Amino acid sequence: MTQGQGSTVDGVLRRSARRTPARTAVEYGERAWTYEELDEAVSRAASVLLGQGLTVGDRVASYGHNSDAYLIGFLACARAGLVHVPVNQNLTGDDLAYVVGQSGSSLVLADPALADRLPEGVRTLPLRDAEDSLLARLATAPAYDGPEPRTEDLVQLLYTSGTTALPKGAMMTHRALVHEYLSAITALDLSAGDRPAHSLPLYHSAQLHVFLLPYLAVGATNLILDGPDGDRLLDLIEAGRVDSLFAPPTVWIGLAGRPDFATRDLSGLRKAYYGASVMPVPVLERLRERLPRLGFYNCFGQSEIGPLATVLAPDEHEGRMDSCGRPVLFVDARVVDEDGKEVPAGTPGEIVYRSPQLCEGYWDKPEETAEAFRDGWFRSGDLAVRDAEGYFTIVDRVKDVINSGGVLVASRQVEDALYTHEAVAEAAVIGLPDERWIEAVTAVVVPRGEVTEDQLIAHVKERLAPFKAPKRVLFVSELPRNASGKILKRELRDRFGG
């Protein structure tokens, strides 16, 4: 193999394999891979992919559930100089066809159970569970011995969640992701002795790039799970197999609401990470009260920055429970007005970033790229406040702020007030068109007990100014979410705004 600088995604694994070759790197189901075995498997998988007629720079989509094969496929793309395109395994129909087509993927690595969803004519290679799968071919494939990719080469297109518009493919380089891994390791106190479980979908940048790859970089043993099953997670924690867990607020809410949450022995859990969407402060308070020795980390960011941008560490929570923390090692952030001028501490504005972790722009979308990047800063679309000590608090998505009678209302503040009511399991606050109010503050609630619309409105009015209280409360059995747990408010506005 022609040696390069080594600042590449696959180089992260190679260095760990040389440092601790016999240590277990990954466990999935009945299979386990040492670092040396995993590194060799990646080299063989790279040969398999290039044997499909692919050339450097070609896009390879990955459409599968969590598995060791999914990880090997990503790292093989990185080693072979291909551009990996992770696809939400829940996408079907036009949504699926859009991502595969817009990315120009030449091949799709797919779980056999999902392959029939793909558009007709798309070339596929099974990831696993087939005689001709990528995993099965490793036994006979030669190890890749070609040139290393360059640090500035693209390695992945991270498609945004598309909560407000069609997804855009953020173009990530090796250099950007390696910087992000270093930021994650330092801000989240990741170490080789941790025992992490990875249960969020690996197509999602948070699980893959904030946890799994950084943990491979430090030499930890990584347990990959099919999904965030509460029974399985609690069993693993009690058995001492897991002491580090990342989960979105929806999973933490589910765990906290379990009848056995108060009685299970969770003392072995040392590090709890939450992110991907906003954690309601009342839920976080309940978790911290139940597990006072557990270190909670708030991880905030977005796909375009790798995705980790800010972290609130365990010793920083007191007095600022709603904060997302301060920027990580390689991120510079500030809060600006509509003209891009920095605003004083305590003043709401849009948070913008400058960082080597940032994407190069959006794949084949020059206008959207130009709009997002201004004067070297990336416009996040998040409305935030920065305090005098440098801590950021996300108020809302800029597009989710509600204009009620000419007064701006942050949906997150209303949601936190709703979560203090014992009969509210989940809540999302949106603005719906209204002749009088322009937008009427509307709460969409999943109840956990008997409660009325009037009771919830009165409950919020006791805690917030009356104009911030919902004008309406709509009860539903569940909220629409993407696989990372983020509430799809666009779907709620479409459903109830007619």
Summary of the structure (lengths in Angstrom):
residues: 498
radius of gyration: 22.7
end to end distance: 59.6
largest distance: 70.0
contacts: 1727
relative contact order: 0.09
helix: 32%
strand: 26%
